[in-house]
Amino acid sequence: MKAKDAEILIVPGYTNSGPDHWQSRWEAKLSTARRIEQAEWSKPVRDDWIAEVVKGVNSAEKPVVLVAHSLGVPTVVNAVSQFEKPVVGAFLVAPPDVANPEIRPKHLMTFGPYPRDPLPFPSIVIGSRNDPFCTYEVAEDIAAAWGSLFIDAGEAGHINSESGFGPWPEGSMVFAQFLSRL
């Protein structure tokens, strides 16, 4: 599949993805990409966030590829059962451990725990060995539960602009390869 043949839905996490974040750069570069907007980026409400993803998928006119970062990952995974339109793949980056009582801010726990059923479409989970929001082992475990290909990003922090991942060319290459196999 080529990017032009899909609607690429960008699903940012807590506080949204700023202009230097790889998600924002990809959205600007990919003609069929659009961002799922949330009413409240800094005080996420699980059901509201899920509803926006469901609305985005169900209004799509082409097959959907989801590109989620951080809190966008549990939002996507919790929305799966409500999708009425075809989702052909998900690219899930830096999932937070929403079952960890030490996560801050605490209200992120309302997005957990993660469903552990296999996802009904191909997916990739990219995890970091030093993500402050999720241990490598937890990321690897949830990827296995979902039947996702797990990619070790090394010591990449939270894989966002603050940890040096603005353009993220390696991620773009992995995403292009993932698309080509859908």
N, C-alpha and C positions, 0 to 999 in steps of 0.2 A: 504494500500500500504506500502511496505517496501522500505527503502532507495535504496536498490540494484535494485529495479524495476523502478527507475526514474533517470533522469538526474537532479541533483540539481545544479542550476545556482546561484552562489553567485554574487550579484550585489552591490558592495561597493558604498559609497558616495564620496563626495568631499575629495580629497587627498588620496583616497584609504583606506583600512583597514590594519593597521600595523600587525606585527607578534603576538602581544598580544591581538588583537581584537578578539572578539568571532567569527566573520565571518572567520577569518584566521584559528582559531582553529578548527572550524567545517569543513572547507574545507580539512584540513589535516586529520581529523578523518573519514570523510565520503568518501568511495571509489568512489562513483559516482558523487562527487561534483567537479565543476570546476568554476573558477572565470572568470567573464566577465572583460576583460582588456580594458582600455581606453588609447588612445594615449596621452591624456593630463589630468592628474589627478588634477592639481592645477588651470587650466583654462578651466573648462568644457564648451564644446559647445553642446548645447541641441541636435541638429540633429545628431552630431557624436556619442554622448553617446547612443541615441536611436538606431541608426543603429547597434551599437555593440551588444546591447541586442537582437535586431531582428535577427541578424546574429547568435547569440548563440542559440536562440530558434529554428530558422528554420534549423539549422544544427544538431539538436538533433536526436538521434536514438531511444530514449525512451521518454515516457511522461515527461514533464518538471515540476519541482517545483522551483519556483523563491524564493530566499531569499535575500531581499533587505534591505539596511540600509541607512538612511538619504537621500542624493540626489539620491541614487539608487531607492528610492520609486517613485518620479515623473518620473524618467527615465522609469521605468517599466510601470507605468500607462499610460504614453504617447505613449508607444510602442505597446500596446495591439492590436490595430486595424491592425497592420502589421504582426501579428503572423500567420504563415501558418501551423505550427506543433502544436499538442495539449499541452496546458498548463493545468495542472490538479489542480494547487493551487499556492498561493502566500503568503509568510510570510513576512510582511512589518513592519519594525521596525523603530521607531523614525522619522516619516516623517517630513521634515522641512516645515515651512509655506512659500512656494515660492511665495505667493501673498503679503507678508508683506513687505512694502517699507523699513522697518528698518532692514531687514535681511542683514547680512554681510557675505561674500563679496556680493556686489550688483548684480554681474552677475548671482547669483543663482536664481534671479527673472526670468531669461529667461526660466526657467523650469516650470513656472506657467502661469496662475493659473491652478489648478488641474482640469482635466475633472471630471465631477460629475456623469457620467453614471455608472450604476452598472457593476462591473467586471463580465466577462463571466465564471468565475471559482471561487471555494471557496477561501476565503482569511481571513487572520487575520491581524489586525493592532494593534501593541503594542505601546502605548504612555505613556509618563512620565508626571507627574504633575509639574515638574520643568525643562523641556527641554528648554535650552536657545534659541533653533531654532524654537520652535513651542509651542503655548499654548496647554494645555490639551483640551480645548474646541474645538479648530480648528482640532486637531487630531481626536477627537471623532466625529466631524461633517463630516469630509471627509470619515471616516470609515463607517458612516451611509449611506452616499451617494453611496459608492461603494458596499453596502450590505455585508460588512466585519464584522466579529466578532471583537469587540473592547476589548482589554485587558488593564486594568489599571496597569502599572508597578510601581505605587507609585511615590515617589520622587527618580527617577533614573537618573536624568540628561539627557544626550543625548544617554544613553544606549550604551556606547562605553568603550574602555579601560581606557580613561581618567576619566570616572565617576565610575570606579571600575568594569566594566563588561568585563573582559578578558574571563575566562572560561564560565561564565554565565550558570550554571547548570539548573537554573529555566527555562531559555529560551530553552535550549536543551530538557528539559522534555516537554514543551509546543509544541515544534516543532515535537517531536516524536509522541505525541498524535495526532497532526494535520495530520501528514503523515498516521498514522494508520486509520484515518477516510476517507482518499481519495480513 
